[in-house]
Amino acid sequence: MSRVIEIHPVDPQPRLIQQVVEVVQGGGVIVYPTDSCYALGCAIGNKSGMERIRRIRQLDEQYYLTLVCRDLSEIATYAKVGNTSYRLLKSLTPGPYAFLLKATHEVPRRLQHPKRKSVGLRVPDHPITQAMLKSLGQPLMSSSLEMPGDDLPLTDLYEIQERLSSQVDLIIDGGPCGLEPTTVIDMESDVPRLVRRGKGEVPPGVEE
């Protein structure tokens, strides 16, 4: 059975955030709230945690997890960001967006798309996530909490516990979360392209 920790969604308690960080650092997989919907996460170097997330969501090897970063400077450590991309990223972060960018050598090979050498990154605008990332000092490997066969992401805490308590180590109760996943934008070429329409509005200059 996984632990459940109730954390204030606006003013997260540092003591509880530290408990979450200890679980992540110890190799755990967590459920946590974001500015779009609840998500699964583990430490960036946690290979077994990544495999557990894939099993929970029944994802194949072609699907790569997103690196959830604290801010734009952290994104630049893991992705190659040109001037045009930087301006767009700056205008959309933090927020309910995920970006596909060319990966740097800092990104573990298992996190890169096997053919394109790209990586998905995002900076959520949520106090709990931000506090967790600040204390952790590195990104989370993450995937939205969309279960196989479901039309919408899981958002009800009772249902999350009922379906996932034996598969994750900790569930953060951060209050109600949305049902819309992130808007995904491919920024690997000169012209950004919309991959998935989600919660974030599509900005001007992004091809649909």
Backbone hydrogen bonds in HBPLUS format (Angstrom, degrees):
<---DONOR---> <-ACCEPTOR-->    atom                        ^
c    i                          cat <-CA-CA->   ^        H-A-AA   ^      H-
h    n   atom  resd res      DA  || num        DHA   H-A  angle D-A-AA Bond
n    s   type  num  typ     dist DA aas  dist angle  dist       angle   num
A0002-SER N   A0165-SER O   2.85 MM 163  4.87 118.5  2.23 119.3 137.3     1
A0003-ARG N   A0169-ASP O   3.16 MM 166  6.37 163.5  2.19 137.1 132.0     2
A0171-ILE N   A0003-ARG O   2.76 MM 168  6.17 152.4  1.84 154.1 163.6     3
A0005-ILE N   A0171-ILE O   2.95 MM 166  6.36 157.2  2.00 156.6 163.6     4
A0173-ASP N   A0005-ILE O   2.79 MM 168  5.87 165.7  1.81 141.5 146.6     5
A0007-ILE N   A0173-ASP O   3.02 MM 166  6.12 153.6  2.09 140.4 147.8     6
A0016-LEU N   A0013-GLN O   3.00 MM   3  5.45 123.2  2.33 111.2 124.7     7
A0017-ILE N   A0013-GLN O   2.98 MM   4  6.28 158.6  2.02 157.0 164.0     8
A0018-GLN N   A0014-PRO O   2.95 MM   4  6.11 154.6  2.01 148.4 154.2     9
A0019-GLN N   A0015-ARG O   3.27 MM   4  6.57 144.0  2.41 133.6 142.5    10
A0020-VAL N   A0016-LEU O   3.12 MM   4  6.50 152.3  2.20 147.3 153.9    11
A0021-VAL N   A0017-ILE O   2.98 MM   4  6.30 161.5  2.02 152.0 156.9    12
A0022-GLU N   A0018-GLN O   2.96 MM   4  6.19 155.4  2.02 148.0 154.0    13
A0023-VAL N   A0019-GLN O   3.22 MM   4  6.50 148.9  2.32 141.5 148.8    14
A0023-VAL N   A0020-VAL O   3.07 MM   3  5.21 120.8  2.44  98.5 113.0    15
A0024-VAL N   A0020-VAL O   3.02 MM   4  6.39 160.1  2.06 154.2 159.7    16
A0025-GLN N   A0021-VAL O   2.81 MM   4  6.02 168.5  1.82 157.9 161.0    17
A0026-GLY N   A0022-GLU O   2.96 MM   4  5.96 133.6  2.18 133.4 145.2    18
A0028-GLY N   A0023-VAL O   2.86 MM   5  5.20 152.2  1.93 156.1 151.4    19
A0027-GLY N   A0024-VAL O   3.11 MM   3  5.43 159.5  2.15 114.2 115.8    20
A0169-ASP N   A0029-VAL O   2.85 MM 140  5.49 158.2  1.89 151.9 159.3    21
A0030-ILE N   A0041-GLY O   2.90 MM  11  5.31 166.0  1.92 154.5 159.0    22
A0041-GLY N   A0030-ILE O   2.91 MM  11  5.31 148.2  2.01 147.1 151.9    23
A0031-VAL N   A0170-LEU O   2.93 MM 139  6.43 144.2  2.06 148.4 159.6    24
A0172-ILE N   A0031-VAL O   2.88 MM 141  5.95 165.9  1.90 153.0 157.8    25
A0032-TYR N   A0039-ALA O   2.90 MM   7  5.47 158.2  1.95 150.2 157.5    26
A0039-ALA N   A0032-TYR O   2.84 MM   7  5.47 156.5  1.89 156.7 164.7    27
A0145-LEU N   A0038-TYR O   2.95 MM 107  5.60 163.1  1.98 142.6 137.0    28
A0040-LEU N   A0143-SER O   2.77 MM 103  5.34 171.7  1.77 166.3 166.3    29
A0143-SER N   A0040-LEU O   3.04 MM 103  5.34 148.7  2.14 143.9 149.3    30
A0042-CYS N   A0141-MET O   2.99 MM  99  5.38 143.0  2.13 145.5 155.8    31
A0141-MET N   A0042-CYS O   2.84 MM  99  5.38 163.8  1.87 161.6 164.4    32
A0046-ASN N   A0043-ALA O   3.09 MM   3  5.26 165.9  2.11 114.4 117.5    33
A0050-MET N   A0046-ASN O   3.00 MM   4  6.30 153.2  2.08 149.2 156.2    34
A0051-GLU N   A0047-LYS O   3.05 MM   4  6.36 154.9  2.12 146.4 153.0    35
A0052-ARG N   A0048-SER O   2.93 MM   4  6.20 146.2  2.05 142.0 151.5    36
A0053-ILE N   A0049-GLY O   3.00 MM   4  6.30 155.6  2.06 149.2 155.0    37
A0054-ARG N   A0050-MET O   3.01 MM   4  6.30 156.8  2.06 147.3 153.8    38
A0055-ARG N   A0051-GLU O   2.96 MM   4  6.21 153.2  2.04 144.0 151.1    39
A0056-ILE N   A0052-ARG O   2.91 MM   4  6.18 161.5  1.94 153.1 157.7    40
A0057-ARG N   A0053-ILE O   3.07 MM   4  6.25 161.5  2.10 149.8 154.2    41
A0058-GLN N   A0054-ARG O   2.64 MM   4  5.44 111.0  2.11 135.1 153.6    42
A0059-LEU N   A0054-ARG O   2.89 MM   5  4.87 154.6  1.95 133.4 141.5    43
A0063-TYR N   A0060-ASP O   3.18 MM   3  5.79 160.3  2.22 114.5 120.2    44
A0066-THR N   A0142-SER O   2.91 MM  76  5.13 155.1  1.98 160.1 155.1    45
A0142-SER N   A0066-THR O   2.77 MM  76  5.13 149.1  1.86 150.5 159.9    46
A0067-LEU N   A0120-GLY O   2.73 MM  53  6.10 168.4  1.74 151.1 150.7    47
A0122-ARG N   A0067-LEU O   3.00 MM  55  6.44 143.8  2.14 156.6 155.7    48
A0068-VAL N   A0140-LEU O   2.82 MM  72  5.11 165.7  1.84 153.7 157.5    49
A0140-LEU N   A0068-VAL O   3.12 MM  72  5.11 151.6  2.21 135.0 140.9    50
A0069-CYS N   A0122-ARG O   2.74 MM  53  5.95 158.8  1.78 165.1 171.3    51
A0075-ILE N   A0071-ASP O   3.22 MM   4  6.62 149.1  2.32 144.2 153.0    52
A0076-ALA N   A0072-LEU O   3.13 MM   4  6.47 152.3  2.21 147.7 154.1    53
A0077-THR N   A0074-GLU O   3.10 MM   3  5.26 145.9  2.22 101.4 111.4    54
A0078-TYR N   A0075-ILE O   2.97 MM   3  5.46 137.5  2.16 111.8 122.7    55
A0079-ALA N   A0075-ILE O   2.93 MM   4  6.00 127.7  2.21 152.5 167.9    56
A0104-THR N   A0078-TYR O   3.10 MM  26  5.19 156.1  2.16 116.8 117.0    57
A0080-LYS N   A0102-LYS O   2.83 MM  22  5.49 160.0  1.87 156.2 162.3    58
A0086-TYR N   A0082-GLY O   2.81 MM   4  5.94 155.3  1.87 150.8 158.5    59
A0087-ARG N   A0083-ASN O   3.14 MM   4  6.41 158.0  2.19 147.9 151.7    60
A0088-LEU N   A0084-THR O   3.25 MM   4  6.56 160.8  2.29 148.7 153.4    61
A0089-LEU N   A0085-SER O   2.83 MM   4  6.03 166.1  1.85 158.2 162.7    62
A0090-LYS N   A0086-TYR O   2.84 MM   4  5.96 159.4  1.88 150.3 156.1    63
A0091-SER N   A0087-ARG O   3.13 MM   4  6.31 145.3  2.26 138.2 146.6    64
A0092-LEU N   A0088-LEU O   3.15 MM   4  6.35 130.0  2.41 141.9 154.7    65
A0092-LEU N   A0089-LEU O   3.15 MM   3  5.22 138.2  2.34  97.9 109.5    66
A0093-THR N   A0089-LEU O   2.98 MM   4  5.92 122.4  2.32 151.8 162.5    67
A0095-GLY N   A0123-VAL O   2.91 MM  28  6.31 152.4  1.99 161.6 167.8    68
A0097-TYR N   A0095-GLY O   2.89 MM   2  5.66 141.5  2.04 100.6  91.4    69
A0183-THR N   A0096-PRO O   3.08 MM  87  6.49 163.1  2.11 150.6 148.7    70
A0098-ALA N   A0183-THR O   2.86 MM  85  6.18 155.0  1.93 150.0 152.4    71
A0185-ILE N   A0098-ALA O   2.91 MM  87  6.37 158.6  1.95 159.2 164.6    72
A0099-PHE N   A0121-LEU O   2.78 MM  22  5.25 162.3  1.81 153.7 159.9    73
A0121-LEU N   A0099-PHE O   2.84 MM  22  5.25 152.9  1.92 145.2 154.2    74
A0100-LEU N   A0185-ILE O   2.95 MM  85  6.29 157.4  2.00 147.5 150.4    75
A0187-MET N   A0100-LEU O   2.83 MM  87  5.60 159.8  1.87 148.2 155.1    76
A0101-LEU N   A0119-VAL O   2.99 MM  18  5.55 165.9  2.01 155.5 157.5    77
A0119-VAL N   A0101-LEU O   2.77 MM  18  5.55 155.8  1.83 160.8 169.1    78
A0103-ALA N   A0117-LYS O   3.07 MM  14  6.03 171.3  2.08 142.3 144.7    79
A0107-VAL N   A0104-THR O   3.26 MM   3  5.93 167.3  2.28 116.2 119.7    80
A0111-LEU N   A0108-PRO O   2.89 MM   3  5.53 158.8  1.93 120.6 127.7    81
A0112-GLN N   A0109-ARG O   3.04 MM   3  5.30 156.9  2.09 109.1 116.4    82
A0113-HIS N   A0118-SER O   3.00 MM   5  5.40 155.6  2.06 142.2 150.1    83
A0117-LYS N   A0113-HIS O   2.99 MM   4  5.16 149.2  2.09 147.1 146.8    84
A0130-GLN N   A0126-HIS O   2.90 MM   4  6.06 168.9  1.91 165.3 169.1    85
A0131-ALA N   A0127-PRO O   2.94 MM   4  6.01 161.6  1.97 146.7 151.6    86
A0132-MET N   A0128-ILE O   2.95 MM   4  6.10 156.8  2.01 149.0 155.8    87
A0133-LEU N   A0129-THR O   2.91 MM   4  6.11 164.1  1.93 155.4 158.9    88
A0134-LYS N   A0130-GLN O   2.97 MM   4  6.10 156.4  2.03 147.2 153.7    89
A0135-SER N   A0131-ALA O   3.09 MM   4  6.24 161.4  2.13 145.5 149.9    90
A0136-LEU N   A0132-MET O   2.86 MM   4  5.99 152.0  1.94 147.1 156.0    91
A0137-GLY N   A0133-LEU O   2.92 MM   4  5.94 153.6  1.99 144.8 150.5    92
A0146-GLU N   A0144-SER O   2.88 MM   2  5.69 137.1  2.07 105.1  92.1    93
A0154-LEU N   A0145-LEU O   2.90 MM   9  5.88 159.1  1.94 176.5 171.5    94
A0150-ASP N   A0147-MET O   3.05 MM   3  5.57 164.2  2.08 135.5 138.8    95
A0160-ILE N   A0156-ASP O   2.90 MM   4  6.19 156.9  1.95 154.3 162.1    96
A0161-GLN N   A0157-LEU O   2.95 MM   4  6.13 164.7  1.97 149.8 152.9    97
A0162-GLU N   A0158-TYR O   2.94 MM   4  6.14 158.9  1.99 145.4 152.0    98
A0163-ARG N   A0159-GLU O   2.93 MM   4  6.05 154.6  2.00 151.1 156.1    99
A0164-LEU N   A0160-ILE O   2.86 MM   4  5.70 144.3  1.99 147.8 156.9   100
A0165-SER N   A0161-GLN O   3.03 MM   4  4.91 141.2  2.18 135.6 135.3   101
A0167-GLN N   A0164-LEU O   2.83 MM   3  5.11 158.7  1.88 115.4 122.7   102
A0168-VAL N   A0164-LEU O   3.14 MM   4  6.19 136.7  2.34 171.6 174.2   103
A0199-LYS N   A0181-PRO O   2.96 MM  18  6.17 156.9  2.02 161.6 167.9   104
A0184-VAL N   A0196-ARG O   2.90 MM  12  4.92 151.9  1.98 134.3 143.6   105
A0195-VAL N   A0184-VAL O   2.86 MM  11  5.29 169.7  1.87 148.8 149.6   106
A0196-ARG N   A0184-VAL O   3.32 MM  12  4.92 161.4  2.35 128.7 129.3   107
A0186-ASP N   A0193-ARG O   2.74 MM   7  5.05 162.6  1.77 163.6 160.2   108
A0193-ARG N   A0186-ASP O   2.90 MM   7  5.05 158.5  1.94 141.4 148.5   109
A0207-GLU N   A0192-PRO O   2.94 MM  15  6.30 157.6  1.99 155.8 148.4   110
A0194-LEU N   A0207-GLU O   2.69 MM  13  5.87 170.3  1.70 176.4 173.9   111
A0206-VAL N   A0203-PRO O   3.39 MM   3  6.11 151.0  2.48 138.7 139.1   112
